[in-house]
Amino acid sequence: MVGIEIPGILAVFLGVLGAVWIFLDGRKRNIETADMWAVGFFVGMFIPPIVGAVIVGMLYLQKRNPGQGGPIPNRQYR
């Protein structure tokens, strides 16, 4: 079995960085559960190590609506 080991401070930093990104992106896209996704990502960094965060991150990217939150294109109305 292959194990992934990273220093604890780096794991905390990556967990916080990913959680903040997910939270801000979720709020921008009006996802009501953005805070829960962020917490899930952070906890996933430690249980099971890193694999949980990858799974939560992939599920979040799949569930979010790519059409929401972006800039509105200029449309000409007639």
N, C-alpha and C positions, 0 to 999 in steps of 0.2 A: 504494500500500500504506500502511496506517495503522500507525504505530508507537506503542507505549506506553512512555513514559519516566517513571521515578520515580527519585528520588535513591537512591544506593547504600545509605545508612544506613537509609532507610525500607524498602527491599526486604529487607535483612537482618532488620530488626525484624519485618516482616510474615511473613517466612519462619520465623523462630523462633517467633513467636506461633502461627501455624498448625500448625507441627510439634508444638509442645507440646500444643496442643488435641487433635490427632489421636492423639498418643501416650497422653495421659491417658484420652481417650474409648475408645480401643482396649483399654487395660488394664482399664477398668471393664467392658467388654463381653467380656472374656476372649478377645480376638483375639490369637493367638500372634505374628502378624507386625505388631503395632502399631508397633514400632520401624522396620521397613522402610517402612511407609506414611509415617511422619513424615519419614524421610530422603528418600523420594521426593518429598514435598511441598516440602521445603526446596530440594532440587536443582532441582525444577521451577520454582522462582521465578527461576532464572537461565538454564536451558537448556530450551527457548526462554523468553525473559523472560515471566513471569507466566502465559502461556498454559499452560505445563506444570503449574504449580501448580493452576490452575483445573481442568485435566483430571484430575490426581491427586486433588484434593479431591472432585470429582464422582464419580469411580470409588470412592473410599473411602466416601462417603455411600451409594452404591448397594450396595456389597458388605457393609457392616456390617449386622448383624441388629438391627433396631429393637426386638425383643422382649427382648434380653438387656441386663443391666446396670442396668435401671431398678428402682425400688422395687417390691417385691412387694405386690400389692393384698391387702387383708384379705379373707380368704375364711372363711366359716363352714362347718366340717365337721360333718356329722351322723353 
